């Protein structure tokens, strides 16, 4: 092992973080030297990441590369079908390996494809965006969207290893980095007030702190997920900002200006912080601090009031709901989340109106 390497043990796997992770991956792939290896990429990782990966890991020179188009709109069962068929055409068997090199779309969908092909083959995730490195890297959630509804089809299944190389972040533009930063802010709000203060002061702006940021977020998420792998209780903490945020994201995908995941979650964090104030008495001063911080980092646009009903309908379809209640994870205070709080339509509309009022 090298000095530039940190290891997080999950329930059934390990997450390796550091710019020397490829040394560990190279050793792990030795056991697949005589098996078929498939590399799932999009056009961005094919251009920016595959050459560096193959240079460091010779066994991948013979890997079959499967390329899909980037974007949430391609995270569908139809694309899965095409990939399953390609793997079958190349005679993949149950001893084959799928390596998912990309952001959350690639790792979520690739994990689902591997988990279901011939009832399950091994897979490795190499997340390349900040969002995927601190979020999709932990927890074993795999899946695809259904008619625009986020992650409606999927399974829980962990990869044999996750390899997080911070250097890959250098290939991203600022917008993609800020999308991932939203998830880090969420981790801080639900679990660590000190981390929130670090992030609030612009931790992302100094590349020397990227590894620290990645590791702290992975640590927070891993602590939650290992206690509750199937999202029965504690894991719901990670849904803060996502009930409204996912609805906003889904609506935006049908427009000419779709939001990135983190941008939509930032909207969700403002609106759900307002609900936290109304339902759990989140202190007004902390609500204002959250809003001020998020407005410093993100450019927000008002939500059209005549689309509120569409957002509510999407929230009703959220997989976290039970019966007719819309379920939320809220904040008692900065650094302390609380699960299983319902809000009625009037309260949610008030939150959406509050969001518009602060812009």
C-alpha positions as CSV (number, residue, x, y, z in Angstrom):
1,X,0.0,0.0,0.0
2,X,1.1,3.6,-0.6
3,X,0.9,6.7,1.6
4,X,-1.5,8.3,-0.9
5,X,-4.3,5.9,-0.2
6,X,-7.2,5.7,2.2
7,X,-9.5,2.7,2.5
8,X,-13.1,2.7,3.7
9,X,-14.6,-0.7,4.4
10,X,-18.3,-0.9,3.5
11,X,-20.7,-3.8,4.3
12,X,-19.5,-6.0,1.4
13,X,-16.8,-4.0,-0.4
14,X,-14.0,-1.4,0.0
15,X,-13.6,2.1,-1.3
16,X,-10.1,3.2,-2.1
17,X,-9.3,6.9,-2.3
18,X,-6.1,8.5,-3.5
19,X,-4.1,9.2,-6.7
20,X,-2.4,5.8,-6.3
21,X,-5.6,3.7,-6.4
22,X,-4.7,2.4,-9.8
23,X,-1.9,0.3,-8.2
24,X,-4.5,-1.5,-6.1
25,X,-6.8,-1.9,-9.1
26,X,-4.0,-3.3,-11.2
27,X,-3.4,-5.9,-8.6
28,X,-7.1,-6.8,-8.2
29,X,-7.6,-7.2,-12.0
30,X,-4.9,-9.8,-12.1
31,X,-7.5,-12.4,-11.2
32,X,-9.5,-11.5,-14.3
33,X,-6.5,-11.7,-16.7
34,X,-8.0,-14.7,-18.5
35,X,-11.6,-13.4,-18.4
36,X,-13.5,-11.0,-20.6
37,X,-13.4,-7.4,-19.2
38,X,-15.8,-4.8,-20.4
39,X,-15.3,-1.1,-19.8
40,X,-18.4,1.1,-19.7
41,X,-17.8,4.7,-20.6
42,X,-19.4,7.9,-22.0
43,X,-17.9,10.2,-24.6
44,X,-16.2,12.3,-21.9
45,X,-14.5,9.5,-20.0
46,X,-13.5,7.8,-23.3
47,X,-11.6,11.0,-24.2
48,X,-10.3,12.2,-20.8
49,X,-9.9,9.1,-18.6
50,X,-9.6,5.9,-20.7
51,X,-6.1,6.7,-22.0
52,X,-4.7,7.3,-18.5
53,X,-6.4,4.2,-17.2
54,X,-5.1,1.9,-19.9
55,X,-1.6,3.4,-19.6
56,X,-1.5,2.4,-15.9
57,X,-3.3,-1.0,-16.2
58,X,-2.0,-3.1,-19.1
59,X,-4.7,-5.8,-18.8
60,X,-7.3,-3.2,-19.9
61,X,-5.6,-2.9,-23.3
62,X,-7.7,-5.9,-24.4
63,X,-10.9,-4.8,-22.6
64,X,-14.0,-4.3,-24.8
65,X,-15.1,-0.7,-24.5
66,X,-18.8,0.0,-24.5
67,X,-19.6,3.7,-25.0
68,X,-22.9,5.4,-24.3
69,X,-24.0,9.1,-24.5
70,X,-23.6,11.0,-21.2
71,X,-26.6,12.5,-19.5
72,X,-29.5,11.5,-17.2
73,X,-31.8,11.1,-20.1
74,X,-29.8,8.1,-21.2
75,X,-30.2,6.3,-17.8
76,X,-32.9,4.0,-19.1
77,X,-33.8,0.4,-19.5
78,X,-33.5,0.7,-23.3
79,X,-29.9,1.6,-23.0
80,X,-29.4,-1.3,-20.5
81,X,-30.9,-3.6,-23.2
82,X,-28.4,-2.4,-25.7
83,X,-25.5,-3.0,-23.3
84,X,-26.7,-6.4,-22.3
85,X,-27.0,-7.4,-25.9
86,X,-23.5,-6.1,-26.7
87,X,-22.1,-8.1,-23.8
88,X,-23.9,-11.2,-25.0
89,X,-22.6,-10.7,-28.6
90,X,-19.1,-10.5,-27.2
91,X,-19.8,-13.8,-25.3
92,X,-19.6,-12.4,-21.8
93,X,-20.1,-15.1,-19.2
94,X,-20.6,-15.2,-15.4
95,X,-16.8,-14.9,-14.9
96,X,-16.6,-11.6,-16.8
97,X,-16.0,-8.2,-15.3
98,X,-17.7,-4.9,-16.0
99,X,-15.7,-1.8,-15.1
100,X,-17.9,1.4,-14.8
101,X,-15.8,4.5,-15.6
102,X,-17.8,7.7,-15.3
103,X,-20.2,9.7,-13.2
104,X,-23.3,8.7,-11.4
105,X,-25.2,7.7,-14.5
106,X,-22.5,5.3,-15.5
107,X,-22.0,3.8,-12.1
108,X,-25.7,3.5,-11.2
109,X,-26.6,2.0,-14.6
110,X,-23.5,-0.1,-14.9
111,X,-24.0,-1.6,-11.5
112,X,-27.6,-2.5,-12.4
113,X,-26.4,-4.1,-15.7
114,X,-23.8,-6.2,-14.0
115,X,-26.1,-7.2,-11.2
116,X,-28.7,-8.6,-13.6
117,X,-26.6,-10.0,-16.5
118,X,-26.7,-13.7,-16.2
119,X,-28.0,-13.2,-12.6
120,X,-25.0,-11.2,-11.7
121,X,-21.4,-10.7,-12.6
122,X,-18.6,-8.8,-10.8
123,X,-18.2,-5.1,-11.4
124,X,-15.9,-2.3,-10.4
125,X,-16.7,1.4,-10.1
126,X,-14.3,4.1,-11.0
127,X,-16.2,7.3,-10.3
128,X,-14.8,10.3,-12.2
129,X,-17.0,13.2,-11.1
130,X,-17.1,14.8,-7.7
131,X,-20.8,13.8,-7.4
132,X,-20.1,10.2,-8.1
133,X,-17.0,10.1,-6.0
134,X,-18.7,11.3,-2.8
135,X,-22.2,9.9,-3.4
136,X,-22.6,7.0,-5.9
137,X,-19.3,5.5,-4.6
138,X,-20.9,4.2,-1.4
139,X,-24.1,2.3,-0.6
140,X,-24.5,-0.2,-3.4
141,X,-27.5,1.5,-5.0
142,X,-27.8,0.6,-8.7
143,X,-30.6,1.5,-11.1
144,X,-32.2,3.4,-13.9
145,X,-35.0,5.9,-14.4
146,X,-38.5,5.0,-15.5
147,X,-40.3,7.5,-17.7
148,X,-38.2,10.3,-16.1
149,X,-38.8,9.1,-12.5
150,X,-35.5,8.9,-10.8
151,X,-34.0,5.5,-10.0
152,X,-37.3,3.7,-10.0
153,X,-35.8,0.4,-11.2
154,X,-32.8,-1.1,-9.5
155,X,-31.2,-3.3,-6.9
156,X,-28.9,-3.0,-3.9
157,X,-25.6,-4.6,-4.9
158,X,-22.0,-3.5,-4.1
159,X,-19.1,-3.6,-6.5
160,X,-16.1,-5.7,-5.7
161,X,-14.2,-2.4,-5.3
162,X,-14.6,1.3,-5.8
163,X,-11.5,3.3,-6.9
164,X,-11.7,7.1,-6.4
165,X,-8.9,9.0,-8.0
166,X,-9.1,12.8,-7.2
167,X,-6.9,13.6,-10.2
168,X,-9.9,12.8,-12.5
169,X,-11.6,15.9,-11.1
170,X,-9.2,18.0,-13.1
171,X,-11.1,17.0,-16.2
172,X,-14.3,18.6,-15.0
173,X,-15.6,22.1,-15.5
174,X,-16.7,24.3,-12.7
175,X,-20.4,23.5,-13.1
176,X,-19.9,19.8,-12.7
177,X,-17.7,20.3,-9.7
178,X,-20.4,22.5,-8.1
179,X,-23.0,19.9,-8.8
180,X,-21.0,17.5,-6.7
181,X,-20.4,20.1,-4.0
182,X,-24.1,20.2,-3.3
183,X,-24.0,16.6,-2.1
184,X,-21.0,17.5,0.2
185,X,-23.1,20.4,1.6
186,X,-25.9,17.9,2.2
187,X,-23.7,15.5,4.1
188,X,-22.5,18.4,6.3
189,X,-26.1,19.6,7.0
190,X,-27.3,16.2,8.1
191,X,-24.3,15.1,10.1
192,X,-21.4,17.5,10.7
193,X,-21.6,21.2,11.6
194,X,-17.8,21.6,11.5
195,X,-17.7,20.1,8.0
196,X,-20.5,22.6,7.0
197,X,-18.3,25.5,8.2
198,X,-15.4,24.2,6.1
199,X,-17.5,23.8,3.0
200,X,-19.2,27.2,3.6
201,X,-15.8,28.9,3.5
202,X,-15.1,27.5,0.0
203,X,-13.2,24.2,0.7
204,X,-13.6,23.2,-3.0
205,X,-11.7,26.2,-4.2
206,X,-8.3,24.7,-3.1
207,X,-7.4,21.5,-4.9
208,X,-5.2,20.5,-1.9
209,X,-8.4,19.9,0.0
210,X,-10.2,17.7,-2.5
211,X,-9.0,14.5,-1.0
212,X,-10.1,15.6,2.4
213,X,-13.5,16.6,1.1
214,X,-14.0,13.3,-0.7
215,X,-12.9,11.3,2.4
216,X,-15.1,13.2,4.8
217,X,-18.2,12.8,2.7
218,X,-17.5,9.1,2.1
219,X,-17.0,8.7,5.8
220,X,-20.3,10.3,6.6
221,X,-22.2,8.3,4.0
222,X,-20.5,5.1,4.9
223,X,-21.3,5.4,8.6
224,X,-25.0,5.9,7.7
225,X,-25.2,3.1,5.1
226,X,-23.4,0.4,7.1
227,X,-26.0,0.9,9.8
228,X,-28.9,0.7,7.4
229,X,-28.0,-0.8,4.0
230,X,-31.6,-1.2,2.8
231,X,-32.8,2.3,3.7
232,X,-35.3,1.3,6.5
233,X,-34.4,4.2,8.8
234,X,-31.0,6.0,9.2
235,X,-30.1,5.8,5.5
236,X,-33.1,8.1,4.8
237,X,-31.0,10.9,6.2
238,X,-29.3,11.0,2.9
239,X,-32.6,12.0,1.2
240,X,-32.4,15.6,2.6
241,X,-33.0,18.0,-0.3
242,X,-34.0,15.1,-2.6
243,X,-37.8,14.8,-2.3
244,X,-38.3,18.3,-3.8
245,X,-34.9,18.3,-5.5
246,X,-35.6,15.1,-7.6
247,X,-39.0,16.6,-8.7
248,X,-37.3,19.8,-9.8
249,X,-34.6,17.8,-11.6
250,X,-37.2,15.7,-13.4
251,X,-39.2,18.7,-14.6
252,X,-36.1,20.5,-15.8
253,X,-35.1,17.5,-18.0
254,X,-38.1,18.3,-20.2
255,X,-36.9,21.9,-20.8
256,X,-34.2,23.5,-22.9
257,X,-32.1,24.1,-19.8
258,X,-32.0,20.9,-17.7
259,X,-30.4,21.2,-14.3
260,X,-27.6,19.1,-13.1
261,X,-28.4,16.8,-10.2
262,X,-26.6,19.0,-7.6
263,X,-28.2,22.1,-8.9
264,X,-31.7,20.6,-8.4
265,X,-30.7,19.3,-4.9
266,X,-29.6,22.9,-4.0
267,X,-33.2,24.0,-4.7
268,X,-34.4,21.0,-2.6
269,X,-32.1,22.0,0.3
270,X,-33.5,25.5,0.4
271,X,-37.2,24.4,0.3
272,X,-36.7,21.5,2.7
273,X,-34.8,23.8,5.1
274,X,-37.8,26.0,5.1
275,X,-40.0,22.9,5.9
276,X,-37.5,22.1,8.6
277,X,-38.1,25.6,10.1
278,X,-41.9,25.2,9.9
279,X,-42.1,21.5,11.1
280,X,-39.0,21.0,13.3
281,X,-38.3,24.5,14.4
282,X,-35.0,24.7,12.7
283,X,-33.7,28.1,14.0
284,X,-34.5,31.0,11.7
285,X,-30.9,32.1,11.9
286,X,-29.7,28.8,10.6
287,X,-32.3,28.8,7.8
288,X,-31.0,32.1,6.7
289,X,-27.4,30.9,6.9
290,X,-28.2,27.9,4.7
291,X,-30.0,30.1,2.2
292,X,-27.2,32.7,2.1
293,X,-24.5,30.0,1.7
294,X,-26.3,28.2,-1.2
295,X,-27.0,31.5,-2.9
296,X,-23.3,32.2,-2.8
297,X,-22.5,29.0,-4.6
298,X,-25.4,28.5,-7.0
299,X,-27.3,30.6,-9.5
300,X,-31.0,30.0,-8.9
301,X,-34.0,30.6,-11.1
302,X,-37.6,31.0,-10.0
303,X,-39.9,28.0,-10.2
304,X,-43.0,28.7,-12.3
305,X,-46.0,28.6,-10.0
306,X,-48.2,27.1,-12.7
307,X,-45.8,24.1,-12.6
308,X,-46.2,23.5,-8.9
309,X,-48.9,20.8,-9.5
310,X,-46.4,18.9,-11.7
311,X,-43.8,19.0,-8.9
312,X,-46.4,17.7,-6.4
313,X,-47.4,14.9,-8.7
314,X,-43.7,13.9,-9.1
315,X,-43.2,14.0,-5.3
316,X,-46.2,11.7,-4.9
317,X,-44.4,9.1,-7.0
318,X,-41.2,9.4,-5.0
319,X,-40.2,5.8,-3.9
320,X,-39.6,7.0,-0.3
321,X,-43.3,7.7,0.3
322,X,-45.7,5.4,2.1
323,X,-49.5,5.6,1.5
324,X,-50.6,9.1,0.6
325,X,-48.0,11.0,2.6
326,X,-45.0,12.8,1.1
327,X,-42.1,11.9,3.3
328,X,-39.2,14.2,4.0
329,X,-35.9,14.1,5.8
330,X,-35.5,17.5,7.6
331,X,-33.1,19.3,9.8
332,X,-33.4,19.9,13.5
333,X,-30.3,22.1,13.3
334,X,-27.2,22.4,11.1
335,X,-25.4,19.1,11.4
336,X,-28.4,17.1,12.6
337,X,-30.9,15.5,10.3
338,X,-34.2,13.8,11.2
339,X,-36.1,11.2,9.1
340,X,-39.7,10.4,8.4
341,X,-41.5,13.7,8.5
342,X,-44.6,14.2,6.4
343,X,-45.8,17.4,4.8
344,X,-49.1,18.2,3.2
345,X,-49.5,20.0,-0.2
346,X,-50.1,23.4,1.4
347,X,-46.9,23.2,3.4
348,X,-44.9,22.1,0.3
349,X,-46.4,24.9,-1.8
350,X,-45.5,27.4,1.0
351,X,-41.9,26.0,0.7
352,X,-41.9,26.5,-3.1
353,X,-43.2,30.1,-2.7
354,X,-40.6,30.8,0.0
355,X,-37.9,29.6,-2.4
356,X,-39.2,32.0,-5.1
357,X,-39.3,34.9,-2.5
358,X,-35.7,34.7,-1.6
359,X,-34.4,35.0,-5.1
